[in-house]
Amino acid sequence: MQQYVDDSSINEIMDGNAKTLFSDKAAELANDMSSEQICISSEISSIEIHNAEAEITQ
């Protein structure tokens, strides 16, 4: 997940809904790692973005 965040452009994050963007990716990753023996899920409750001394919370 950290690699996905690092690879995302600041414009992509700021122009969209970051919480939805990262929630969708987390669900995709959890689904990819799940199997018949284990089910992985995720939940993102809040996001803080610190960029150029500006803080955005979603």
VOFI-123932 format. One record per residue (C-alpha): residue in three letters; z negated, x, y negated. Coordinates in Angstrom, 3 decimals. Example, Ala and Ser with C-alpha at 12.3 -4.5 7.8 and 13.67 -1.06 7.14 Angstrom:
BEGIN
@type: ala | up: -7.800 | east: 12.300 | north: 4.500 .
@type: ser | up: -7.140 | east: 13.670 | north: 1.060 .
END
This chain:
BEGIN
@type: met | up: 0.000 | east: 0.000 | north: 0.000 .
@type: gln | up: -0.839 | east: 2.841 | north: -2.385 .
@type: gln | up: 2.620 | east: 4.320 | north: -1.834 .
@type: tyr | up: 4.175 | east: 0.949 | north: -2.725 .
@type: val | up: 2.122 | east: 0.790 | north: -5.930 .
@type: asp | up: 3.035 | east: 4.374 | north: -6.807 .
@type: asp | up: 6.730 | east: 3.694 | north: -6.217 .
@type: ser | up: 6.799 | east: 0.479 | north: -8.277 .
@type: ser | up: 8.069 | east: 0.881 | north: -11.807 .
@type: ile | up: 5.788 | east: -0.083 | north: -14.677 .
@type: asn | up: 8.470 | east: -2.523 | north: -15.904 .
@type: glu | up: 8.595 | east: -4.211 | north: -12.501 .
@type: ile | up: 4.814 | east: -4.613 | north: -12.554 .
@type: met | up: 4.512 | east: -5.683 | north: -16.192 .
@type: asp | up: 7.517 | east: -8.053 | north: -16.215 .
@type: gly | up: 6.403 | east: -9.978 | north: -13.147 .
@type: asn | up: 3.176 | east: -11.386 | north: -11.811 .
@type: ala | up: 1.493 | east: -8.245 | north: -10.439 .
@type: lys | up: -0.996 | east: -10.225 | north: -8.371 .
@type: thr | up: 1.804 | east: -12.129 | north: -6.607 .
@type: leu | up: 3.914 | east: -8.993 | north: -6.241 .
@type: phe | up: 1.123 | east: -7.032 | north: -4.560 .
@type: ser | up: -0.182 | east: -10.001 | north: -2.550 .
@type: asp | up: 3.272 | east: -10.529 | north: -1.065 .
@type: lys | up: 3.603 | east: -6.839 | north: -0.168 .
@type: ala | up: 0.093 | east: -6.747 | north: 1.343 .
@type: ala | up: 0.914 | east: -9.786 | north: 3.491 .
@type: glu | up: 4.142 | east: -8.127 | north: 4.619 .
@type: leu | up: 2.322 | east: -4.918 | north: 5.564 .
@type: ala | up: -0.453 | east: -6.835 | north: 7.359 .
@type: asn | up: 2.128 | east: -8.799 | north: 9.337 .
@type: asp | up: 3.984 | east: -5.598 | north: 10.279 .
@type: met | up: 0.747 | east: -4.007 | north: 11.562 .
@type: ser | up: -0.473 | east: -7.073 | north: 13.454 .
@type: ser | up: 0.046 | east: -7.499 | north: 17.186 .
@type: glu | up: -0.949 | east: -9.844 | north: 19.991 .
@type: gln | up: -4.303 | east: -8.039 | north: 20.215 .
@type: ile | up: -5.154 | east: -7.935 | north: 16.514 .
@type: cys | up: -4.294 | east: -10.034 | north: 13.495 .
@type: ile | up: -4.558 | east: -8.321 | north: 10.112 .
@type: ser | up: -4.738 | east: -10.263 | north: 6.866 .
@type: ser | up: -5.292 | east: -9.422 | north: 3.228 .
@type: glu | up: -6.514 | east: -11.021 | north: 0.031 .
@type: ile | up: -6.216 | east: -9.695 | north: -3.506 .
@type: ser | up: -8.736 | east: -11.303 | north: -5.815 .
@type: ser | up: -7.974 | east: -9.417 | north: -9.030 .
@type: ile | up: -5.857 | east: -6.598 | north: -10.397 .
@type: glu | up: -6.613 | east: -4.277 | north: -13.294 .
@type: ile | up: -3.750 | east: -2.284 | north: -14.749 .
@type: his | up: -4.529 | east: 0.605 | north: -17.064 .
@type: asn | up: -1.507 | east: 1.945 | north: -18.894 .
@type: ala | up: -1.258 | east: 3.666 | north: -22.253 .
@type: glu | up: -4.816 | east: 2.629 | north: -23.144 .
@type: ala | up: -4.033 | east: -1.042 | north: -22.530 .
@type: glu | up: -5.815 | east: -2.992 | north: -19.806 .
@type: ile | up: -4.301 | east: -6.025 | north: -18.146 .
@type: thr | up: -6.355 | east: -8.109 | north: -15.707 .
@type: gln | up: -4.795 | east: -10.763 | north: -13.488 .
END
